[in-house]
Amino acid sequence: MHKVPVHLDTQDTFLWNLTFRQVLILFMGGGMAYLVITTDWSTPLTALFCLIFGGMVLVVTLLIAFVQIAHRDLDQWVLIAFLFYASPRVYCWSALEEHLLEEHNTPRQEWAIQQRGEEWE
């Protein structure tokens, strides 16, 4: 008898009981937050902006790494949304009648229509 695998949807843990994807996102997001936070501390106002934006980067990183909606990660939802909004919404198909085409055809188009008709016969 062969054992049937039952945990196909669970990912393997990599480090600190986190998956490799989560560790990679946390290290990349943590590095970006560190770069944002340590950018410019010349005045108190720029230091405040650096801390606020660095904190926002950390929050977004934690959301992307740990939050799942309908068993999908947030980065997958971002990709799905991009593909949805990038694809055309309306597909238009129309059957052109041959007699309608004959009114506006050039000789070259008429030859192509005749050739197509011979291929179909």
C-alpha positions in Angstrom: 0.0 0.0 0.0 1.1 3.5 -0.8 0.6 6.4 1.6 -1.6 9.1 0.2 -0.2 12.6 1.0 -2.7 14.7 2.9 -0.9 18.0 3.6 -0.4 19.2 0.0 -1.6 22.7 0.8 0.8 23.4 3.7 4.1 24.9 2.9 7.3 23.7 4.5 8.7 25.7 7.4 12.1 27.3 6.8 13.2 29.5 9.7 11.6 30.3 13.0 8.5 28.3 12.0 8.0 30.6 9.0 7.8 29.6 5.3 10.6 30.6 2.9 8.2 33.0 1.2 7.5 34.8 4.5 11.1 34.9 5.5 12.1 36.4 2.1 9.3 39.0 2.3 10.2 39.9 5.9 13.9 40.4 5.1 13.2 42.4 1.9 10.6 44.6 3.6 12.8 45.0 6.7 15.7 46.1 4.5 13.6 48.6 2.7 12.2 50.0 6.0 15.7 50.3 7.3 16.7 52.3 4.2 13.7 54.6 4.5 14.2 55.1 8.2 17.9 55.9 8.0 17.7 58.1 4.9 17.7 61.7 6.3 17.9 62.8 9.9 19.1 66.4 9.3 16.0 68.1 10.7 13.3 66.9 13.1 10.7 67.2 10.4 12.5 64.9 7.9 13.3 62.5 10.8 9.6 62.4 11.5 8.7 61.7 7.9 11.4 59.0 7.7 10.0 57.3 10.8 6.4 57.5 9.5 7.2 56.1 6.1 9.5 53.5 7.5 6.7 52.4 9.8 4.3 52.2 6.9 6.7 50.1 4.9 6.9 47.7 7.9 3.2 47.5 8.3 2.7 46.7 4.6 5.5 44.1 4.8 3.8 42.4 7.7 0.5 42.5 5.9 1.9 40.9 2.8 3.8 38.3 4.7 1.1 37.1 7.1 -2.4 38.1 5.9 -4.4 35.7 3.7 -7.8 36.3 2.2 -9.8 33.3 1.0 -6.7 31.1 1.3 -4.6 33.4 -0.9 -1.8 35.7 0.0 -2.0 39.4 -0.5 0.6 39.4 -3.3 -1.5 36.9 -5.2 -4.5 39.2 -4.8 -2.5 42.2 -6.1 -1.5 40.1 -9.2 -5.1 39.0 -9.7 -6.3 42.6 -9.5 -3.6 43.8 -11.9 -4.5 41.1 -14.5 -8.2 41.9 -14.1 -7.8 45.7 -14.6 -5.2 45.2 -17.4 -7.4 42.9 -19.5 -10.1 44.2 -21.8 -13.6 44.3 -20.3 -15.8 44.0 -23.5 -15.2 41.5 -26.2 -17.1 42.3 -29.4 -17.7 39.7 -32.1 -19.7 40.3 -35.2 -20.3 38.1 -38.2 -19.7 40.0 -41.4 -22.0 39.2 -44.2 -20.3 38.7 -47.6 -22.7 41.0 -49.4 -21.9 43.8 -46.9 -18.2 43.3 -47.6 -18.7 43.5 -51.4 -19.8 47.1 -51.2 -16.5 48.3 -49.8 -14.0 45.8 -51.1 -10.9 46.7 -53.1 -9.8 44.3 -55.8 -7.2 42.8 -53.5 -9.8 42.1 -50.8 -12.1 40.6 -53.4 -9.3 38.2 -54.5 -8.7 37.2 -50.9 -12.4 36.5 -50.4 -12.4 34.3 -53.5 -9.3 32.5 -52.4 -10.9 31.9 -49.0 -14.0 30.5 -50.6 -12.0 28.1 -52.7 -10.2 26.8 -49.6 -13.4 26.2 -47.8 -15.0 24.2 -50.7 
